[in-house]
Amino acid sequence: MGNVPHPLRTYLLELQKSVQGVQQQLTGKLDRPHKNFAAGNIWAGPTADRWGTRLSDQRTSYNTELNRLGNEVAERLAKTPATCTEEEATDWKRRLGLA
């Protein structure tokens, strides 16, 4: 394809590392509150049940979106070639605000 490193790939690799770091920090953050709420350690009764259902739904959505972010970066990275021509690299650097 080319003979210079592809700037988009470099950018995506850095982004992937950043996303993985954030994922490690945030993964499971709602697990403990959810577990305590589900066990009735926080609050009990019909209103608590509704809140517990909402917390469970939010936890699922939170974890799904957190994983989706990492998957999206990985998919784009897999589609990006390792190298490109110098002209393409210059164009990508400009597009990424690196030039």
C-alpha positions as CSV (number, residue, x, y, z in Angstrom):
1,M,0.0,0.0,0.0
2,G,2.6,2.5,1.0
3,N,5.8,3.1,2.8
4,V,5.0,5.4,5.7
5,P,3.0,4.6,8.9
6,H,-0.6,5.5,8.5
7,P,-1.5,8.5,10.8
8,L,-5.0,7.3,11.3
9,R,-3.8,3.9,12.5
10,T,-1.4,5.6,14.9
11,Y,-4.2,7.9,16.1
12,L,-6.6,4.9,16.6
13,L,-3.9,2.9,18.5
14,E,-3.5,5.8,20.9
15,L,-7.3,6.1,21.2
16,Q,-7.7,2.4,21.8
17,K,-5.2,2.6,24.7
18,S,-7.0,5.5,26.2
19,V,-10.4,3.8,25.8
20,Q,-9.1,0.7,27.4
21,G,-7.8,2.7,30.4
22,V,-11.2,4.3,30.8
23,Q,-12.9,1.0,30.5
24,Q,-10.7,-0.5,33.2
25,Q,-11.6,2.4,35.5
26,L,-15.3,2.3,34.8
27,T,-16.1,-1.4,34.3
28,G,-18.2,-2.7,37.1
29,K,-18.8,0.7,38.8
30,L,-22.5,0.0,39.0
31,D,-22.2,-3.6,40.0
32,R,-21.9,-3.1,43.7
33,P,-24.7,-0.6,44.1
34,H,-26.9,-2.8,41.9
35,K,-26.0,-5.9,44.1
36,N,-26.7,-4.0,47.3
37,F,-30.0,-2.6,45.9
38,A,-31.1,-6.0,44.6
39,A,-30.4,-7.6,48.0
40,G,-32.6,-5.1,49.7
41,N,-29.8,-3.6,51.7
42,I,-30.6,-0.1,50.6
43,W,-34.3,0.2,50.5
44,A,-37.4,-2.1,50.4
45,G,-40.9,-1.8,49.1
46,P,-42.7,-1.2,45.8
47,T,-41.0,2.1,45.0
48,A,-37.7,0.5,45.8
49,D,-38.5,-2.3,43.4
50,R,-39.2,0.2,40.6
51,W,-36.0,2.1,41.3
52,G,-34.1,-1.3,41.4
53,T,-35.5,-2.2,38.0
54,R,-34.4,1.2,36.7
55,L,-30.9,0.8,38.2
56,S,-30.6,-2.6,36.6
57,D,-31.6,-1.2,33.2
58,Q,-29.2,1.7,33.5
59,R,-26.4,-0.7,34.6
60,T,-27.0,-2.9,31.5
61,S,-27.1,0.1,29.2
62,Y,-23.9,1.6,30.8
63,N,-21.9,-1.6,30.4
64,T,-23.2,-2.2,26.9
65,E,-22.2,1.3,25.8
66,L,-18.8,1.1,27.5
67,N,-18.1,-2.2,25.6
68,R,-19.5,-0.7,22.3
69,L,-17.0,2.1,22.5
70,G,-14.0,-0.2,22.6
71,N,-15.5,-2.5,19.9
72,E,-16.0,0.5,17.6
73,V,-12.4,1.6,17.9
74,A,-11.2,-1.9,17.4
75,E,-13.3,-2.3,14.3
76,R,-12.1,0.9,12.7
77,L,-8.5,0.0,13.6
78,A,-8.9,-3.4,11.9
79,K,-10.0,-1.7,8.7
80,T,-7.1,0.8,8.7
81,P,-3.9,-0.2,6.9
82,A,-0.6,0.0,8.7
83,T,1.0,2.1,6.0
84,C,0.1,4.5,3.3
85,T,1.7,6.8,0.8
86,E,3.4,10.0,1.9
87,E,0.6,12.0,0.2
88,E,-2.1,10.1,2.0
89,A,-0.2,10.5,5.3
90,T,0.0,14.3,4.8
91,D,-3.8,14.4,4.1
92,W,-4.6,12.3,7.1
93,K,-2.4,14.4,9.4
94,R,-4.3,17.5,8.1
95,R,-7.7,15.8,8.6
96,L,-6.7,14.7,12.2
97,G,-5.4,18.2,13.0
98,L,-1.8,16.9,13.4
99,A,-0.2,18.9,10.6
